[in-house]
């Protein structure tokens, strides 16, 4: 088995330099990293992660809690997992997934938690290891999220620029920060345009939005655009418009929010506010690793501007 000394000899550097590249790559130059990693690849050298964990008194495990239903038809959380795993893997950490139905067993060095609701903060407060949330919150926890208010405001502004005269907001029926921010973005853009608000809310299921719009079809005139808080709700709105004889995008418009998968399989393809879930997953991992190395010091928050992707459900 090749040793760290073998890698140092092949790369023509000291053992301390090899150790620093493996354990603290942020402290060395890209040139040195490339030199050492090339030597490791040539020798098929694998760092002894178990020994590293023993010396550092760490488990080298990060736990990801997903506190809501995982819909297997929508790879939202797969994108998040990919992003987190990509970043923490570089630091020789393993990712352990914990869902609502699983029991949290075994040690870890920190937690990334998503799908958090207000009722969850009681037990989150009792966690003894560093925590980063995926999703904004009002309790002072470090988090990573999209700028939800910006996203819906941008959607409304685009709809108005396409000469839709009425903008209806289809929201998710939860009083959580992400939803309140998306609704606030809608309200601010509508107020700026001196228009009247129309807001309806449903659980995040397409059938409920579809049923509502079908039953109340007579209330909505042509030149209406529906700005939705999720792609799921938007798909229900699209089905209701088409089944009721409406025309997309000439008479009606629909804009979703997420842009992970459902927007691409809809027919017609959905205009949506796209979140960069993979990149945000990477930053969750990056933030937690830094928090672990700094013994739990607060890291604040990171918000990312989502992108409005124009497709076939708007003019």
PEFENWO-V303956 format. One record per pair of residues at least 4 apart in sequence whose C-alpha atoms are under 8 Angstrom apart, sorted by the first residue. I is the first residue (numbers start at 1). J is the second residue. D is the distance in whole Angstrom. If there is no record, write none. Layout:
i:I j:J d:D
i:I j:J d:D
//
This chain:
i:1 j:45 d:8
i:2 j:6 d:6
i:2 j:7 d:7
i:2 j:43 d:6
i:2 j:44 d:7
i:2 j:45 d:6
i:3 j:7 d:7
i:3 j:45 d:7
i:4 j:8 d:6
i:4 j:15 d:7
i:4 j:18 d:7
i:4 j:19 d:8
i:4 j:45 d:8
i:5 j:9 d:6
i:5 j:15 d:6
i:6 j:10 d:6
i:7 j:11 d:6
i:7 j:15 d:8
i:7 j:18 d:7
i:7 j:36 d:7
i:7 j:39 d:6
i:7 j:40 d:6
i:7 j:43 d:7
i:7 j:45 d:8
i:8 j:12 d:6
i:8 j:13 d:5
i:8 j:14 d:5
i:8 j:15 d:5
i:8 j:17 d:8
i:8 j:18 d:6
i:8 j:36 d:8
i:9 j:13 d:6
i:9 j:14 d:8
i:10 j:39 d:6
i:11 j:35 d:6
i:11 j:36 d:6
i:11 j:38 d:8
i:11 j:39 d:6
i:13 j:17 d:6
i:13 j:18 d:7
i:14 j:18 d:7
i:15 j:19 d:6
i:16 j:20 d:6
i:17 j:21 d:6
i:18 j:22 d:6
i:18 j:36 d:6
i:19 j:23 d:6
i:19 j:24 d:8
i:20 j:24 d:5
i:20 j:25 d:6
i:20 j:27 d:7
i:20 j:28 d:7
i:21 j:25 d:4
i:21 j:26 d:8
i:21 j:27 d:8
i:21 j:28 d:6
i:21 j:32 d:8
i:21 j:33 d:6
i:21 j:36 d:7
i:22 j:47 d:8
i:22 j:91 d:8
i:23 j:91 d:7
i:24 j:28 d:8
i:25 j:33 d:7
i:28 j:32 d:7
i:28 j:33 d:7
i:29 j:33 d:6
i:30 j:34 d:6
i:31 j:35 d:6
i:32 j:36 d:6
i:33 j:37 d:6
i:34 j:38 d:6
i:35 j:39 d:6
i:36 j:40 d:6
i:37 j:41 d:6
i:38 j:42 d:6
i:39 j:43 d:6
i:40 j:44 d:6
i:40 j:45 d:5
i:40 j:46 d:7
i:41 j:45 d:6
i:48 j:52 d:6
i:49 j:53 d:6
i:49 j:60 d:8
i:49 j:92 d:7
i:50 j:54 d:6
i:51 j:55 d:6
i:52 j:56 d:6
i:53 j:57 d:6
i:53 j:58 d:5
i:53 j:59 d:6
i:53 j:60 d:6
i:54 j:58 d:7
i:54 j:59 d:8
i:58 j:108 d:8
i:58 j:109 d:6
i:59 j:107 d:7
i:59 j:108 d:5
i:59 j:109 d:6
i:60 j:92 d:7
i:60 j:93 d:5
i:60 j:94 d:6
i:60 j:108 d:7
i:60 j:109 d:7
i:61 j:93 d:5
i:61 j:94 d:5
i:61 j:95 d:6
i:61 j:96 d:7
i:61 j:107 d:8
i:61 j:108 d:5
i:61 j:109 d:6
i:61 j:110 d:8
i:62 j:93 d:7
i:62 j:94 d:6
i:62 j:95 d:5
i:62 j:96 d:6
i:62 j:108 d:6
i:62 j:109 d:6
i:62 j:110 d:5
i:62 j:111 d:6
i:62 j:112 d:7
i:63 j:95 d:6
i:63 j:96 d:5
i:63 j:97 d:6
i:63 j:98 d:7
i:63 j:108 d:7
i:63 j:110 d:6
i:63 j:111 d:5
i:63 j:112 d:6
i:64 j:95 d:7
i:64 j:96 d:6
i:64 j:97 d:5
i:64 j:98 d:6
i:64 j:111 d:6
i:64 j:112 d:5
i:64 j:113 d:6
i:64 j:114 d:8
i:65 j:97 d:6
i:65 j:98 d:5
i:65 j:99 d:6
i:65 j:100 d:8
i:65 j:111 d:7
i:65 j:112 d:6
i:65 j:113 d:5
i:65 j:114 d:6
i:66 j:70 d:8
i:66 j:97 d:8
i:66 j:98 d:6
i:66 j:99 d:5
i:66 j:100 d:7
i:66 j:113 d:6
i:66 j:114 d:5
i:66 j:115 d:6
i:67 j:99 d:6
i:67 j:100 d:5
i:67 j:113 d:8
i:67 j:114 d:6
i:67 j:115 d:5
i:67 j:116 d:6
i:68 j:99 d:8
i:68 j:100 d:7
i:68 j:115 d:5
i:68 j:116 d:8
i:69 j:100 d:8
i:70 j:77 d:7
i:71 j:75 d:8
i:74 j:260 d:8
i:74 j:261 d:6
i:74 j:262 d:7
i:75 j:79 d:6
i:75 j:260 d:7
i:75 j:261 d:7
i:76 j:80 d:7
i:76 j:260 d:6
i:76 j:261 d:8
i:76 j:277 d:7
i:77 j:81 d:6
i:78 j:82 d:6
i:79 j:83 d:6
i:79 j:277 d:6
i:79 j:278 d:5
i:79 j:281 d:8
i:80 j:84 d:6
i:80 j:277 d:6
i:80 j:278 d:5
i:80 j:280 d:7
i:80 j:281 d:5
i:81 j:85 d:6
i:81 j:278 d:8
i:81 j:281 d:7
i:82 j:86 d:6
i:82 j:278 d:6
i:82 j:281 d:7
i:83 j:87 d:7
i:83 j:277 d:7
i:83 j:278 d:4
i:83 j:279 d:6
i:83 j:280 d:7
i:83 j:281 d:4
i:83 j:282 d:4
i:83 j:283 d:8
i:83 j:285 d:8
i:84 j:88 d:6
i:84 j:278 d:8
i:84 j:281 d:5
i:84 j:282 d:5
i:84 j:283 d:7
i:84 j:284 d:6
i:84 j:285 d:5
i:85 j:89 d:6
i:85 j:94 d:8
i:85 j:95 d:6
i:85 j:282 d:8
i:85 j:285 d:8
i:86 j:90 d:7
i:86 j:282 d:7
i:87 j:91 d:7
i:87 j:282 d:5
i:87 j:283 d:8
i:87 j:285 d:6
i:87 j:286 d:6
i:88 j:92 d:7
i:88 j:93 d:5
i:88 j:94 d:7
i:88 j:95 d:8
i:88 j:282 d:8
i:88 j:285 d:6
i:88 j:286 d:7
i:88 j:289 d:7
i:89 j:93 d:5
i:89 j:94 d:7
i:98 j:102 d:6
i:98 j:103 d:7
i:98 j:104 d:7
i:108 j:129 d:8
i:109 j:129 d:6
i:109 j:130 d:7
i:109 j:292 d:7
i:110 j:129 d:5
i:110 j:130 d:5
i:110 j:131 d:6
i:110 j:288 d:7
i:110 j:292 d:7
i:111 j:129 d:7
i:111 j:130 d:6
i:111 j:131 d:5
i:111 j:132 d:6
i:111 j:288 d:8
i:112 j:131 d:6
i:112 j:132 d:5
i:112 j:133 d:6
i:112 j:134 d:7
i:112 j:284 d:7
i:112 j:285 d:8
i:112 j:288 d:7
i:113 j:131 d:7
i:113 j:132 d:7
i:113 j:133 d:5
i:113 j:134 d:6
i:114 j:133 d:6
i:114 j:134 d:5
i:114 j:135 d:6
i:115 j:134 d:8
i:115 j:135 d:7
i:116 j:120 d:6
i:116 j:121 d:8
i:116 j:133 d:8
i:116 j:135 d:8
i:117 j:121 d:7
i:117 j:176 d:7
i:118 j:176 d:8
i:120 j:124 d:6
i:121 j:125 d:6
i:122 j:126 d:7
i:123 j:127 d:7
i:127 j:131 d:8
i:129 j:296 d:8
i:130 j:288 d:7
i:130 j:291 d:7
i:130 j:292 d:6
i:130 j:295 d:8
i:130 j:296 d:5
i:131 j:141 d:8
i:131 j:142 d:7
i:131 j:288 d:7
i:132 j:141 d:7
i:132 j:142 d:5
i:132 j:143 d:5
i:132 j:144 d:8
i:132 j:284 d:7
i:132 j:287 d:7
i:132 j:288 d:6
i:133 j:141 d:7
i:133 j:142 d:6
i:133 j:143 d:5
i:133 j:144 d:7
i:133 j:284 d:8
i:134 j:143 d:6
i:134 j:144 d:5
i:134 j:145 d:6
i:134 j:281 d:8
i:134 j:284 d:7
i:135 j:143 d:6
i:135 j:144 d:6
i:135 j:145 d:5
i:135 j:146 d:8
i:135 j:178 d:7
i:136 j:143 d:6
i:136 j:144 d:7
i:136 j:145 d:6
i:136 j:177 d:6
i:136 j:178 d:6
i:137 j:141 d:7
i:137 j:143 d:8
i:137 j:177 d:6
i:138 j:177 d:7
i:141 j:300 d:8
i:142 j:298 d:7
i:142 j:299 d:6
i:142 j:300 d:5
i:142 j:301 d:5
i:143 j:284 d:8
i:143 j:300 d:7
i:143 j:301 d:5
i:143 j:302 d:7
i:144 j:280 d:7
i:144 j:283 d:7
i:144 j:284 d:6
i:144 j:301 d:6
i:144 j:302 d:5
i:144 j:303 d:6
i:145 j:280 d:7
i:145 j:302 d:7
i:145 j:303 d:5
i:145 j:304 d:6
i:146 j:275 d:7
i:146 j:303 d:5
i:146 j:304 d:5
i:146 j:305 d:6
i:146 j:306 d:6
i:147 j:151 d:6
i:147 j:303 d:5
i:147 j:304 d:6
i:147 j:305 d:5
i:147 j:306 d:7
i:148 j:152 d:7
i:148 j:178 d:6
i:148 j:179 d:8
i:148 j:181 d:6
i:148 j:182 d:5
i:148 j:185 d:7
i:148 j:306 d:8
i:149 j:153 d:6
i:149 j:181 d:5
i:149 j:182 d:5
i:149 j:183 d:7
i:149 j:184 d:6
i:149 j:185 d:4
i:149 j:186 d:8
i:150 j:154 d:6
i:150 j:182 d:8
i:150 j:185 d:6
i:150 j:305 d:7
i:150 j:306 d:8
i:151 j:155 d:6
i:151 j:182 d:7
i:151 j:185 d:7
i:151 j:273 d:6
i:151 j:305 d:7
i:151 j:306 d:6
i:151 j:307 d:7
i:151 j:308 d:8
i:152 j:156 d:6
i:152 j:182 d:6
i:152 j:183 d:7
i:152 j:185 d:5
i:152 j:186 d:5
i:152 j:227 d:7
i:152 j:229 d:8
i:152 j:273 d:8
i:153 j:157 d:6
i:153 j:182 d:8
i:153 j:185 d:4
i:153 j:186 d:5
i:153 j:187 d:8
i:153 j:188 d:7
i:153 j:189 d:5
i:154 j:158 d:6
i:154 j:308 d:7
i:155 j:159 d:6
i:155 j:227 d:7
i:155 j:255 d:7
i:155 j:273 d:7
i:155 j:308 d:7
i:156 j:160 d:6
i:156 j:167 d:7
i:156 j:186 d:6
i:156 j:189 d:6
i:156 j:190 d:7
i:156 j:227 d:7
i:157 j:161 d:6
i:157 j:189 d:7
i:158 j:162 d:6
i:159 j:163 d:7
i:159 j:164 d:6
i:159 j:167 d:8
i:159 j:225 d:7
i:159 j:253 d:8
i:159 j:314 d:8
i:160 j:164 d:5
i:160 j:165 d:7
i:160 j:167 d:8
i:162 j:314 d:8
i:162 j:315 d:6
i:163 j:223 d:7
i:164 j:223 d:5
i:164 j:224 d:6
i:164 j:225 d:6
i:164 j:252 d:8
i:164 j:253 d:8
i:165 j:223 d:5
i:165 j:224 d:6
i:165 j:225 d:8
i:166 j:195 d:8
i:166 j:223 d:7
i:166 j:224 d:5
i:166 j:225 d:6
i:167 j:190 d:8
i:167 j:197 d:8
i:167 j:198 d:7
i:167 j:224 d:6
i:167 j:225 d:5
i:167 j:226 d:6
i:167 j:227 d:7
i:168 j:197 d:7
i:168 j:198 d:5
i:168 j:199 d:6
i:168 j:224 d:7
i:168 j:225 d:6
i:168 j:226 d:5
i:168 j:227 d:6
i:169 j:183 d:8
i:169 j:186 d:7
i:169 j:197 d:8
i:169 j:198 d:6
i:169 j:199 d:5
i:169 j:200 d:6
i:169 j:226 d:6
i:169 j:227 d:5
i:169 j:228 d:6
i:169 j:229 d:8
i:170 j:199 d:6
i:170 j:200 d:5
i:170 j:201 d:6
i:170 j:202 d:8
i:170 j:209 d:8
i:170 j:226 d:7
i:170 j:227 d:6
i:170 j:228 d:5
i:170 j:229 d:6
i:170 j:233 d:7
i:171 j:179 d:7
i:171 j:183 d:7
i:171 j:199 d:7
i:171 j:200 d:6
i:171 j:201 d:4
i:171 j:202 d:6
i:171 j:228 d:6
i:171 j:229 d:5
i:171 j:230 d:8
i:172 j:179 d:7
i:172 j:201 d:5
i:172 j:202 d:5
i:172 j:203 d:5
i:172 j:204 d:6
i:172 j:229 d:6
i:172 j:230 d:8
i:173 j:201 d:5
i:173 j:202 d:5
i:173 j:203 d:5
i:173 j:204 d:7
i:174 j:179 d:7
i:174 j:203 d:8
i:175 j:179 d:7
i:175 j:180 d:7
i:176 j:180 d:6
i:177 j:181 d:6
i:178 j:182 d:6
i:179 j:183 d:6
i:179 j:229 d:7
i:180 j:184 d:6
i:181 j:185 d:6
i:182 j:186 d:7
i:182 j:229 d:7
i:183 j:187 d:6
i:184 j:188 d:6
i:185 j:189 d:6
i:186 j:190 d:6
i:187 j:191 d:6
i:187 j:197 d:7
i:188 j:192 d:6
i:189 j:193 d:6
i:190 j:194 d:6
i:190 j:195 d:5
i:190 j:196 d:7
i:190 j:197 d:7
i:191 j:195 d:6
i:191 j:196 d:8
i:202 j:208 d:7
i:202 j:209 d:7
i:203 j:208 d:7
i:204 j:230 d:7
i:204 j:232 d:7
i:204 j:233 d:6
i:205 j:209 d:7
i:205 j:232 d:6
i:205 j:233 d:6
i:205 j:236 d:8
i:206 j:210 d:6
i:206 j:232 d:5
i:206 j:233 d:5
i:206 j:234 d:7
i:206 j:235 d:6
i:206 j:236 d:4
i:206 j:237 d:7
i:207 j:211 d:6
i:207 j:233 d:8
i:207 j:236 d:6
i:208 j:212 d:6
i:208 j:233 d:8
i:208 j:236 d:7
i:209 j:213 d:6
i:209 j:233 d:6
i:209 j:234 d:8
i:209 j:236 d:5
i:209 j:237 d:6
i:210 j:214 d:6
i:210 j:233 d:8
i:210 j:236 d:4
i:210 j:237 d:5
i:210 j:238 d:8
i:210 j:239 d:6
i:210 j:240 d:5
i:211 j:215 d:6
i:211 j:236 d:8
i:211 j:240 d:7
i:212 j:216 d:6
i:213 j:217 d:5
i:213 j:237 d:7
i:213 j:240 d:6
i:213 j:241 d:8
i:214 j:240 d:5
i:214 j:241 d:8
i:214 j:244 d:7
i:216 j:220 d:8
i:217 j:244 d:7
i:220 j:224 d:7
i:222 j:251 d:5
i:222 j:252 d:6
i:223 j:250 d:8
i:223 j:251 d:5
i:223 j:252 d:5
i:223 j:253 d:8
i:224 j:251 d:7
i:224 j:252 d:5
i:224 j:253 d:6
i:225 j:252 d:6
i:225 j:253 d:4
i:225 j:254 d:6
i:225 j:255 d:8
i:225 j:314 d:8
i:226 j:234 d:8
i:226 j:237 d:8
i:226 j:252 d:8
i:226 j:253 d:6
i:226 j:254 d:5
i:226 j:255 d:6
i:227 j:234 d:8
i:227 j:254 d:6
i:227 j:255 d:5
i:227 j:256 d:6
i:228 j:233 d:6
i:228 j:234 d:6
i:228 j:254 d:7
i:228 j:255 d:6
i:228 j:256 d:5
i:228 j:257 d:6
i:229 j:233 d:7
i:229 j:234 d:8
i:229 j:256 d:6
i:229 j:257 d:5
i:230 j:234 d:6
i:230 j:256 d:5
i:230 j:257 d:4
i:230 j:258 d:6
i:231 j:235 d:6
i:231 j:255 d:8
i:231 j:256 d:4
i:231 j:257 d:5
i:231 j:258 d:6
i:231 j:259 d:7
i:231 j:262 d:6
i:231 j:263 d:6
i:231 j:272 d:7
i:232 j:236 d:7
i:232 j:256 d:8
i:232 j:262 d:7
i:233 j:237 d:6
i:233 j:256 d:7
i:234 j:238 d:6
i:234 j:254 d:6
i:234 j:255 d:7
i:234 j:256 d:5
i:235 j:239 d:6
i:235 j:266 d:7
i:235 j:270 d:8
i:236 j:240 d:6
i:237 j:241 d:6
i:237 j:254 d:7
i:238 j:242 d:6
i:238 j:254 d:7
i:239 j:243 d:6
i:240 j:244 d:6
i:241 j:245 d:6
i:241 j:246 d:5
i:241 j:247 d:7
i:241 j:248 d:8
i:241 j:252 d:8
i:242 j:246 d:5
i:242 j:247 d:7
i:242 j:248 d:8
i:246 j:251 d:7
i:246 j:252 d:7
i:247 j:251 d:5
i:247 j:252 d:6
i:248 j:252 d:5
i:248 j:253 d:6
i:248 j:312 d:8
i:248 j:313 d:6
i:248 j:314 d:7
i:249 j:253 d:5
i:249 j:254 d:8
i:249 j:312 d:7
i:249 j:313 d:5
i:249 j:314 d:5
i:249 j:315 d:5
i:250 j:314 d:8
i:250 j:315 d:7
i:252 j:313 d:8
i:252 j:314 d:8
i:253 j:313 d:5
i:253 j:314 d:5
i:253 j:315 d:7
i:254 j:270 d:7
i:254 j:271 d:7
i:254 j:313 d:5
i:254 j:314 d:6
i:255 j:270 d:7
i:255 j:271 d:5
i:255 j:272 d:5
i:255 j:273 d:7
i:255 j:313 d:7
i:255 j:314 d:7
i:256 j:263 d:8
i:256 j:270 d:7
i:256 j:271 d:6
i:256 j:272 d:4
i:256 j:273 d:6
i:257 j:272 d:5
i:257 j:273 d:4
i:257 j:274 d:6
i:257 j:275 d:8
i:258 j:272 d:7
i:258 j:273 d:6
i:258 j:274 d:5
i:258 j:275 d:5
i:259 j:263 d:6
i:259 j:264 d:8
i:259 j:272 d:6
i:259 j:273 d:6
i:259 j:274 d:4
i:259 j:275 d:6
i:260 j:274 d:7
i:260 j:275 d:7
i:260 j:277 d:8
i:261 j:265 d:7
i:262 j:266 d:6
i:263 j:269 d:6
i:263 j:270 d:5
i:263 j:271 d:7
i:263 j:272 d:7
i:264 j:269 d:6
i:264 j:270 d:7
i:265 j:269 d:7
i:266 j:270 d:6
i:268 j:312 d:6
i:268 j:313 d:6
i:269 j:311 d:6
i:269 j:312 d:5
i:269 j:313 d:7
i:270 j:310 d:8
i:270 j:311 d:6
i:270 j:312 d:6
i:270 j:313 d:5
i:271 j:308 d:8
i:271 j:309 d:6
i:271 j:310 d:5
i:271 j:311 d:5
i:271 j:312 d:6
i:271 j:313 d:6
i:271 j:314 d:6
i:272 j:308 d:6
i:272 j:309 d:5
i:272 j:310 d:7
i:272 j:311 d:8
i:273 j:306 d:6
i:273 j:307 d:6
i:273 j:308 d:4
i:273 j:309 d:6
i:274 j:306 d:5
i:274 j:307 d:5
i:274 j:308 d:6
i:274 j:309 d:7
i:275 j:305 d:8
i:275 j:306 d:5
i:275 j:307 d:7
i:276 j:280 d:6
i:276 j:304 d:8
i:276 j:306 d:7
i:277 j:281 d:6
i:278 j:282 d:6
i:279 j:283 d:6
i:280 j:284 d:6
i:280 j:304 d:8
i:281 j:285 d:6
i:282 j:286 d:6
i:283 j:287 d:6
i:284 j:288 d:6
i:285 j:289 d:6
i:286 j:290 d:6
i:287 j:291 d:6
i:287 j:299 d:7
i:288 j:292 d:6
i:289 j:293 d:6
i:290 j:294 d:6
i:290 j:299 d:8
i:291 j:295 d:6
i:291 j:296 d:5
i:291 j:297 d:6
i:291 j:298 d:7
i:291 j:299 d:7
i:292 j:296 d:6
i:292 j:297 d:8
i:310 j:314 d:7
//
